Amino acid sequence: MDIVKNSFTDDEELKILQDLIAIHSVNDHEMEVALYLQKLLKKHDISAKILRFSETRGDLIAEIGSGKPVLGLSGHMDVVAAGDLSQWKTDPFTLTNIDGKLYGRGTTDMKSGLTAMVIALISIHDHHLLKHGTLRLMASFGEEIGEQGSQLLKNKGYMRDVDALLIGEPTGYQIAIAHKGSMDVRFTSHGIEAHSSRPQNGYNAINPLMKLLIEANRFFNHSSKTNSQLGKLTFSTTIFNGGDQVNSIPALAQAEANIRTIPEFNNAEVEKNLKEMIAKQNKAGAKVDLDVYMSEPSIETNGQSKFIKLAQKIGAEFVGKAIPTFALNPVTDASNLIIDKGPDFPLAIFGPGNDTPHQVNEYVDQEMYLKFIDIYIALFTAYLNN
């Protein structure tokens, strides 16, 4: 294994991650992260462009090299809320090392992966490691809710010439080549309010909604459709609200559900089935509306590309064990970025982390974070220079 040329010391790499964790980019304010990275890149004579979405939100794009092939690097700048602060061992926005584990909101999902990609890009640039090809960093906003940032990148054409894509989401020492889709849907049932002693004078909004949810749970979760990598579709009712007083017939009820889709049972088919179920309830006298407010498709690639094989080979050299491929359950920005690329497209979801995203006491192993920087430097240069 060749010696990796890195522009930063371990302490400097930890300081950059510390700075990013301190930025409260909780489902917003990614602009602060983008401006920090833009300034860091400028110190190394790398220009970075910000695609402004609003005053507090935007994407960041930076690239080095020129020509083909083009390797895209994708990472999101937002994090989820910290949750119950009393359950944290540490301040979630202060990077804290306890026994080699770096605690903080976003350490695993996914500021360590984003930081590792940025440091790798800078090091490759500083040491003139590219013989040809283009390395393009695409840091997105809003991945945790709605994936608007990656949609903006896609719409602006930044994926049009990309030959392979690495997403630094937390997979640890394995590479995801597929993931389920995700739909967030809201059902609103309208009724007529009445005193509960005279229910015949009203229409209970809860009743048709309960019938709908029972039918949907049974229909979707008992489907025989399956995918060899992703398994079966799942339907989960996650929010239910109805009524405001125990002795009043409710005039309004709402429920929300999350559906994790597969290619064999895709988002369009799910929406069609839901509309048919709602039409049946409405025909019987209900008034139920459907709002599909988030819909990201499943992604499935075959993992047979040169880029995947190279990532497995280089990863194994650094960690001393095989790097398998697998299917990831959570959705990533790949749903937008490679939706039109086909199953042969080289997609590697490969980054430092573990199974603590969205949890209290989220952490990343310090050794893994630092090692991924070296893996990225070696992988990016090997792919582009071959």
N, C-alpha and C positions, 0 to 999 in steps of 0.2 A: 504494500500500500504506500503510495507516494505521500510525502509530507504535505499537509494542507497549508496553504499560505493564507493567513488570516490577518486582517488589519487591526484586530482588537484583542485585548487581554481578556481573561475570564472576568475580571472585576468590571471592565468596561461593558462587557456583554450583559452582565447582571445589572449594571446601572441603567442601561437603556431599557431593559425590561421593567425595572423598578419605576422608571419615569412613566412608562406607558400604563402600568397598573394604577399609578396615582391619578391618572386622568379618568374622571367619572363619565365614561362614554356609555352610560346605561340606556340602551335603546334610543340614543340621541347623542349629540355633542361629539360625533366622530370627527368634526372639523378640527378639534383640538389635537387629536391624534394625527390627522393628516398634516397639519401645520408643523407639528413636532418632527415628523418623519421627513417632510420637505426640507426643513432646516438642517437636519442631520445629513441628508443626501447632498445638499448644497455644499456642505463642508468638504465633501469629497468630489466636488465638481460634477455631480450628477443632477441634472435638472429634473424636476418633478412637477407635473401638472395636476391641478385640483379641478375636478368637475363639480362645480357647486350645485347642490340640489336646493339648499336653503341656507339661511345664515349659520346654522349649526351643523349641517349635514352635507356630505359630499364624498366623492371617490378620489383616490390618489393614483396617478399613473406615472411610472418611471421606467425607463429602459436604457440598457447599454448594448453596445454592439450594433450590428446592422445585417440586413439580409436574412436569408434562410439558413437553417430552420429557425422558427420562432418558438421559444419555450415560454409559456405563460405561467405566472406565479399568482395564485389567488389566496387572499386572506381577508377576513373581516375585522373591522376596527371597533365594533360595538360589543358590549357585554350585557348579560341579563342583570336584573336587580340582585342585590346582595342577600335579600331575604331577611330572616330573623337574626339581627345583629348579635343578640344575646347567645346565639348558638355557635358563633365563630370563636375560634381560639385566639384570633388575631384581628386587627383592623383589616377588613377586606380590601381596602385600597392602599395598604402599605405592604409592599413585598417583604415577607418575613421568612427567614430560613430557620426551620426546625428540623434537625437531624437529616439534613440534605434534601428536605422537601420545601419548595418555595410556595408559600401560601399567599392567596390573594384572589379576588374576583377577576377572572379572565386569564389566570395563569395557564390553565389548560385550554380553555375555550375563548379565544385562541391567540392571545397576545404573545405567548411564547413562540408559537409557530410563525406568526407574522414577523416578530422581531428576528427570528432565526433567518427568515428569507431575506429581510432587508440587510442584515449583516453579511450574509453570503453574497448578495448582489454587490455591496460596497467592496468587499474583499476581492471579488473577481475583477472588478473595475480597477481598484488600486494597484493590483499586481499584474494587470494586463494579461489575464489568463484566457481570454477569448481569442481564438484564431479566426473564427467567423460565426455568424448566427446572431440572433437577438434574444436577449433576456428581458422579459417585460413583466414588471410588477404591477398588479392590479389590486389595490386595497379598497375594499368596499364598505359602504355604510349599510345599516339596516338589515343585516343578514338574519338576526334573531327574530325579527318580526317583518314579514312581507318580502324580504329579499329585493327591495327596490334598488339598492346600489348595484347589484350584479345585473339587474335588468337594464339599468342605465348604461353600464359598460357594454352590454350586448347591443343595445340600440345604437350606441355611438360607433360601433364597428371594431371595437378593440379585440374581439375574438375572431374576426374574419380570416386573418392570416395565421392564426396560431396553429402550430403543428402538434403540440403536446401541452398538457396542462397539469400542473401540480397544485393541489389545494392543501394548505398546511394545517388542516383540521386535526384534532388529536386522535391519532390511531395507535400511537406507540410504535413498536417495531413490527408493524404489519401494514399492508397497503390495501386500502379499500378501492374497489374498482366498480362498485355499484351501490346504490342506496334507494330506499323506498321514496315514493312521492308523499306529499302531505297536503291535506285540505282542511281548512278551518271553515266551518259552516255555522250559521245562526238560524234557528227556527223561531218565528214569532207567531204566536197564536192569539187571535183577537176574539173576545167574547162579549158578553153583556153583563154588567154588574147587577146584583140583586141581593136582597137579604137571604141569608142561608136558610131561614125558615120557609121561604117561598122560592126554592131554586127554579121552579117552573117559569118564573118571571124573568129569568136571566139565561145566560149561556156560559157554562164553565169553560174558560180558556185552557185550563190544565188538562182536562180529559182527553181531547184529541191529540194533544202534544204527547201525553204519556203513551197513547196507543201507537203513535207514529214512532216514538223512540224504541218501544218494545219490538215493533216490526222491523225497524232498521237494524237493531242489534242482532236479532235473530237471522235476518237475511244476509247481512254482510259478514258477520263473524262465523257463520256456518257455511259459507261458500266453499265449493270444492276447488275453486281456481287457486293455483299456486305457482310459484316461481322457484326454480332450482337453487338460486342464490338468495333470494329475498324472502322466501316463504309465502305466507298468506297475507291478504289485506286484513287490516284491523280497523274496527269502528269503535270509538270510545266517546260516550257522552261525558263531558267534563264540567259543564255548568248548567244549572237548572234554577230558574227563578219564576215564581208565580204567586199572585195574590199579595195582599198587604194587611189583611185582617181576618182572624179565624172565623168570624161569623158573617163574612161577605163572600158571595160567589165572585171569583176573580174575573175581571174583564181583560186581563192581559197575562200571558205567560211566555217565557222565553227559555230556550235551551241552546247550548252550543256543543258542538262535537268536533273531534279531530279524527280524520281518517287517514291512515297510512296505506298508500296505494302501491300496486305492482303493475308491470306492463300488461299482464293478462287481465287485470281489472283496473283500468286506468281512470283518471279523474273525470273524463267526459262521461264514461259509462256510469260511474258513481252518481254524478249529478243527474243523469237521465233517470236512474232508478229512484233517487230521492224525489224528484219531481212527480214521478208516477205514484209514489206512496202518498205524497201530499195531495195530489189530485183526488185520490180515493177518499181521503179524510174530508176534503172540501166538498166533494160530491154528497157526502153524508151530512153536511150542514156546518162544518168547521170553516174557519177562515185562517189558514196557516200560510205564512210567507217564508220563502227560502232566500237567504243571503249567503252566497259563497264568497267570503271576503278574503280568502287566501287560497291559492291553488298552485302548487308546484309539482311537476311531474316526476315520476321515478326515473332513475338513470341506471342503465345497465350496459357495461362494456365487457369485452371478453378477456381483457388482461393479457393478451398475447403479443403486445407490441414490443418493439426494441426498447422503448423507454421504460416500460414496466420491468422487463428482464434486467435492464441496467440498474434500476433502482433496487431491485432485489439483490443483485450481485454486490453493489457498493455498500448497501445497508448491512449485508451479512459480513462484509470485510471489517466494518467498524464495530459491530456488536458481537461478533463471534457466534452467530447462530442464524438459521434460515429466516428469511423474511417472507411470510406467506401472504397471499391475497385473500380478501374476504369481502363480504357485503356489509355495509354500514346501515344501521337503522335510521339515524337522524338525517334530515335533509341538509344539503349543502348548496352553495352558490352554483354548483354544477348544473342544477335544474334549469337555470337560465343560460349559463355560459355555453354548455355543449348540447343543448336540446336538439340541435339540427345536425350534429356531427356523426351520429351512427355508432354501432356497437364496436367498430374497429378502432375508434379514436383512442389515442393514448392518454388515459386519465389515471392519475395516481393521487389518491387522497392519503397523505403521508405526512404526519407531523407529530411533534412531541406532545405527550399528554396521557391521560388515563380515563377512568370512568367517573370522574368527579365534576364534569360540567353541570352548571345550574344547581349545584349543591352548596350547602354551607361548608366551609373549610376546604374549598377547592384548592388544589395544589398541582404542581408539576415537579417531577424529580429534577434537581439541579443538573445532575450528570447527564440525563437524557436531553434536557434543553441545550446544554453546551455541545453535546455530541451531534445533535441534529444540525447545528451550524456547519460543522465539518462535513457531515454527510451531504448537505445541500451544496456546499462549495464543490465537492468532488463530483457529485451527480450532475449538476448544471453544466460544469465545464466538460465533463466526459460526453454528455449527450450532444452539446452544441459543437464540440470540436471533432467529433467522429464523422 
